[in-house]
Amino acid sequence: MKILPLNKWIPGLTHPLIMAGPCSAESESQVLQTAHQLSTIPSVRIFRAGIWKPRTRPNSFEGMGETALPWLEKVREQTNLLTATEVASAKHVELALKHHVDVLWIGARTTTSPFAVQEIADAVKGTNVAVFVKNPINPELALWMGALERINNAGITKMAAIHRGFSFYEKNKFRNPPVWSIPIELKHRIPQLPIITDPSHICGTREFLQDISQQALDLDFEGVMLESHPNPDHALSDAAQQVTPARLKEIIDSLLLRTAVSGDRQFEMELEHLRRQIDTIDNEIIDTLKNRMTIVEKIAQAKMKSKVTALQLGRMDEMMKKRIDAAATIGLDTTYIEELYQVIHSASVKKQTDMMNPKQ
């Protein structure tokens, strides 16, 4: 994929990129007041505001629509910030381009539909607009990559992915848990693609915005998108996750910028030594997993003789409890161990079912 680096098309960009602005454009005065306050923060380069809001249920505030587009034009003229808004259809794209919006982003709900993404891709073809793509609601990397590819195939090279977390039924301290492994894998597969993290939608509240922003930067992602409102508690949408421009500046100023490499020779030697230890342990883990799978094969053979099913939930529950208790005893993160053994157990069950049902 041919993708332009952010600093090739965003004027005055310094790392990291900060996109900020209200969840929704509610009035001209609110938009301009927010934009002028944010423009005093040097690292804020893009002003974001939703004008079409895909609400879960009707009869709630669904954005100001086309009425708000001239407000974004005024932001651009008065502050020199680039402007960004969400689009979900070709009509949205047409109207946004008519009003010179610089960045269009595709929301999580829209990313789930290849039909909708292709409609947007067809609408932006032949333009010079930037398009950012949020991850789909569910943790499905292929769907996210497919949306990015459709936009890139339309000739758009000013692109980025927006990591806004993923929806789960289980109760969690986050509105949309980040599942960092998915954007990390996206980075591995498309290393030239900038990734912007959206802590506001990951957190759902103000409490963890700084923590998630810092984690994103520690993973060498290119920036964050944070929602900011002059009076967050009275915002018409997502009030709990928005902060004032003043608080936003405090969050940004608190972030530590780390580099991928160090000029300290002693540090590099120590790091290399520790990495070699990790490599040795990982090789031992792989050998242990191979031995474990050999035993799983013997269990499958025994089950076939006795006509016993591969999946036995009671055994799984018992095993999981023992592993989690053992992890807690030595101070390991039990969530990490639970996720690890879910993968190991799934692979074990698959091996047994494959042996019990060989392909003809």
C-alpha positions in Angstrom: 0.0 0.0 0.0 1.3 3.5 -0.9 0.7 5.7 2.1 2.1 9.2 2.7 3.7 9.8 6.1 1.7 12.2 8.3 4.4 14.9 8.2 4.3 15.1 4.5 0.8 16.6 4.4 0.0 17.9 7.9 1.6 21.4 8.3 3.6 22.0 11.4 3.2 18.5 12.7 5.3 17.4 15.6 5.2 13.9 17.1 2.7 12.8 18.3 -0.2 14.0 16.2 -3.1 15.3 18.4 -6.6 15.4 17.0 -9.0 17.1 19.3 -12.5 18.6 19.4 -16.0 17.9 20.6 -17.8 14.6 20.1 -20.5 16.6 18.4 -20.7 20.0 16.8 -23.6 21.5 18.8 -23.6 25.2 17.8 -21.4 27.6 15.9 -20.3 29.3 19.2 -19.4 26.0 20.8 -17.4 24.8 17.8 -15.5 28.1 17.5 -14.9 28.5 21.2 -13.4 25.0 21.4 -11.3 25.4 18.3 -9.8 28.7 19.4 -8.9 27.2 22.8 -7.4 24.1 21.2 -5.4 26.1 18.7 -3.3 27.5 21.5 -2.0 23.9 22.2 0.9 23.5 19.7 0.6 19.7 19.2 -3.1 19.9 18.2 -3.1 20.0 14.5 -6.5 18.6 13.6 -9.9 19.8 14.9 -12.4 16.9 15.0 -16.2 17.2 15.4 -19.0 14.9 14.6 -21.8 16.3 12.6 -23.6 13.1 11.6 -24.0 11.0 14.7 -24.9 7.3 14.2 -26.8 6.9 17.5 -27.7 3.4 18.7 -31.4 4.4 19.2 -33.6 7.0 17.5 -35.0 10.1 19.3 -31.5 11.1 20.6 -29.2 13.8 19.4 -28.0 12.7 15.9 -25.9 15.7 15.1 -26.4 19.0 13.3 -25.7 17.6 9.9 -25.0 19.8 6.9 -25.8 22.9 9.1 -22.5 22.4 10.9 -20.2 22.2 7.9 -19.8 26.0 7.5 -18.7 26.1 11.2 -15.8 23.8 10.3 -14.9 26.1 7.4 -14.7 28.9 9.9 -12.5 26.8 12.2 -10.1 26.3 9.3 -10.1 29.9 8.3 -9.7 31.3 11.8 -7.3 28.8 13.5 -5.3 27.2 10.6 -6.2 23.8 12.1 -7.1 21.1 9.7 -10.7 19.9 10.1 -12.1 16.3 10.4 -15.5 14.7 10.6 -17.1 11.3 10.3 -18.8 10.2 7.1 -21.0 7.2 6.6 -22.2 7.6 3.0 -21.4 9.0 -0.4 -23.7 11.9 0.4 -21.8 12.8 3.5 -18.5 12.7 1.5 -20.0 15.0 -1.2 -21.2 17.6 1.4 -17.9 17.4 3.4 -15.8 17.9 0.3 -18.0 20.8 -0.8 -17.1 22.5 2.5 -13.4 21.7 2.3 -13.1 19.3 5.2 -9.5 18.1 5.3 -9.9 14.7 6.9 -12.8 12.2 6.7 -13.0 9.3 9.1 -15.0 6.2 8.7 -16.6 5.1 12.0 -16.6 1.7 13.7 -20.1 0.9 12.7 -19.5 1.8 9.0 -16.2 -0.2 8.9 -18.2 -3.3 9.6 -20.0 -3.0 6.2 -17.8 -3.6 3.1 -20.8 -2.2 1.0 -20.7 1.1 2.9 -16.9 1.4 2.8 -16.9 0.7 -0.9 -19.5 3.5 -1.4 -17.3 5.9 0.5 -14.2 4.7 -1.5 -16.0 5.4 -4.8 -17.0 8.8 -3.5 -13.4 9.9 -2.6 -11.8 8.5 -5.7 -9.9 11.2 -7.6 -9.8 13.5 -4.6 -6.9 14.6 -2.4 -8.8 14.2 0.8 -7.3 12.3 3.8 -9.3 9.3 5.0 -8.9 7.7 8.5 -10.5 4.4 9.2 -11.7 3.3 12.7 -11.5 -0.4 13.6 -14.7 -2.3 13.4 -16.8 -2.8 16.5 -15.8 -6.4 16.8 -12.1 -7.5 17.1 -11.7 -8.6 13.5 -8.4 -7.5 11.9 -9.3 -8.7 8.4 -12.4 -6.5 8.3 -10.3 -3.5 9.4 -7.6 -4.2 6.8 -10.3 -4.7 4.1 -11.7 -1.2 4.7 -8.2 0.3 4.6 -7.5 -1.5 1.3 -10.7 -0.3 -0.3 -9.8 3.3 0.5 -6.2 2.9 -0.7 -7.4 1.2 -3.9 -9.4 4.3 -4.6 -6.1 6.2 -4.9 -6.1 7.7 -1.4 -2.6 7.9 0.1 -3.2 10.3 3.0 -4.5 7.6 5.4 -4.4 6.4 8.9 -6.1 3.8 11.1 -7.9 4.9 14.2 -7.8 2.4 17.1 -10.9 3.0 19.2 -11.2 -0.3 21.1 -13.6 -3.2 20.6 -17.0 -4.0 21.9 -17.5 -7.0 24.3 -20.5 -8.2 26.2 -18.5 -8.8 29.4 -18.4 -6.0 31.9 -15.1 -4.1 31.7 -13.7 -0.9 33.2 -13.4 0.4 29.6 -16.2 1.3 27.3 -14.4 -0.5 24.5 -11.4 -2.5 25.7 -8.3 -1.6 23.6 -7.1 -5.2 22.8 -3.7 -3.9 21.9 -2.6 -7.0 20.1 -4.9 -6.2 17.1 -3.5 -2.7 16.3 0.0 -4.1 16.9 -0.6 -6.8 14.4 -2.0 -4.2 11.9 1.3 -2.3 12.4 3.3 -5.4 11.6 1.3 -6.1 8.5 1.2 -2.5 7.2 4.2 -0.8 8.8 3.9 2.4 6.8 0.3 2.9 8.0 0.0 5.5 10.8 -2.1 4.4 13.8 -4.0 7.0 15.8 -5.5 5.8 19.1 -8.9 7.1 20.3 -8.7 7.0 24.1 -12.0 8.8 24.5 -14.0 5.9 23.0 -11.8 3.2 24.5 -12.3 4.7 28.0 -15.8 6.0 27.9 -14.9 8.1 30.9 -12.2 10.7 31.7 -10.5 8.6 34.3 -8.1 6.6 32.1 -7.5 9.0 29.2 -3.9 9.8 30.2 -3.1 6.1 30.8 -4.4 4.9 27.4 -2.7 7.9 25.6 0.6 7.0 27.2 0.2 3.3 26.3 -0.4 4.3 22.7 2.7 6.4 22.6 4.7 3.7 24.3 3.7 1.3 21.5 5.1 3.9 19.0 1.7 4.8 17.5 1.6 8.1 15.8 -0.9 10.0 17.8 -4.1 10.2 19.7 -7.6 11.6 19.1 -9.2 13.1 22.2 -12.7 14.6 22.7 -12.8 18.1 24.2 -15.7 20.3 25.0 -15.9 23.7 26.8 -18.5 22.4 29.2 -18.2 18.6 29.0 -20.9 17.7 31.6 -23.5 19.4 29.5 -22.4 17.9 26.1 -25.2 16.6 24.0 -23.4 13.3 23.3 -20.7 11.2 25.2 -20.4 13.8 28.0 -18.6 11.4 30.4 -15.6 11.0 28.1 -14.9 14.6 27.1 -12.6 17.0 28.8 -12.1 20.8 28.7 -9.3 22.2 26.5 -7.5 23.1 29.6 -7.6 19.6 30.9 -6.7 18.3 27.5 -3.5 20.4 27.6 -2.6 18.9 31.0 -3.0 15.4 29.6 -0.8 16.2 26.6 1.8 17.9 28.7 2.0 14.8 31.0 2.7 12.4 28.2 6.3 11.0 28.0 7.8 10.6 24.6 10.1 7.7 24.2 12.2 6.7 21.2 12.5 3.3 19.5 16.3 3.3 19.9 18.9 4.8 22.3 22.3 6.3 21.7 23.4 4.9 25.1 25.8 2.0 24.3 25.6 0.6 27.8 21.8 0.5 27.6 21.9 -1.2 24.2 24.2 -3.9 25.5 22.1 -4.5 28.6 18.9 -4.7 26.4 20.5 -7.1 24.0 21.6 -9.3 27.0 18.0 -9.4 28.4 16.6 -10.1 24.9 18.8 -13.1 24.5 17.4 -14.4 27.9 13.9 -13.9 26.5 14.8 -15.8 23.3 16.2 -18.7 25.4 13.0 -18.9 27.6 10.8 -18.6 24.5 12.6 -21.6 22.9 12.0 -23.6 26.1 8.3 -22.6 26.1 8.0 -23.8 22.5 9.7 -27.2 23.3 7.4 -27.5 26.4 4.3 -26.8 24.2 5.4 -29.5 21.7 5.7 -32.0 24.6 2.3 -30.9 25.9 0.8 -31.5 22.4 2.3 -34.9 22.3 0.5 -35.8 25.5 -2.7 -34.3 24.0 -2.4 -36.7 21.1 -2.1 -39.6 23.5 -5.2 -38.4 25.3 -7.1 -38.2 22.0 -6.1 -41.8 21.2 -7.4 -42.9 24.6 -10.6 -41.0 24.2 -11.2 -42.6 20.8 -10.8 -46.1 22.2 -13.3 -45.2 25.0 -15.6 -43.2 22.7 -15.3 -40.1 24.8 -15.8 -36.5 23.5 -12.9 -34.2 22.8 -14.4 -31.3 24.6 -15.0 -31.8 28.4 -16.1 -28.5 30.0 -15.7 -29.8 33.5 -12.0 -30.6 33.0 -11.5 -27.2 31.3 -13.1 -25.3 34.2 -11.0 -27.3 36.7 -7.8 -26.8 34.8 -8.4 -23.1 34.3 -9.1 -22.5 38.0 -5.9 -24.3 39.0 -3.8 -22.3 36.5 -5.3 -19.0 37.6 -4.8 -19.8 41.3 -1.2 -20.8 40.6 -0.6 -17.6 38.7 -2.1 -15.5 41.5 0.1 -17.2 44.1 3.3 -16.1 42.4 2.0 -12.6 41.4 1.3 -13.1 37.7 -1.6 -11.3 36.0 -4.4 -13.8 36.1 -6.1 -12.2 33.1 -3.0 -12.8 31.1 -2.8 -16.5 32.2 -6.5 -17.0 31.5 -6.2 -15.7 28.0 -3.1 -17.8 27.4 -4.7 -21.0 28.5 -7.8 -20.4 26.5 -5.6 -20.4 23.4 -3.7 -23.5 24.6 -6.9 -25.3 25.4 -8.6 -24.4 22.1 -5.5 -25.7 20.2 -5.7 -28.9 22.3 -9.3 -29.5 21.6 -8.8 -28.8 17.9 -5.9 -31.4 17.8 -8.2 -34.0 19.4 -11.2 -33.3 17.1 -8.9 -33.4 14.0 -7.5 -36.8 15.1 -11.0 -38.1 15.8 -12.3 -36.9 12.5 -9.5 -37.5 10.0 -10.0 -36.2 6.5 -10.8 -38.8 4.0 
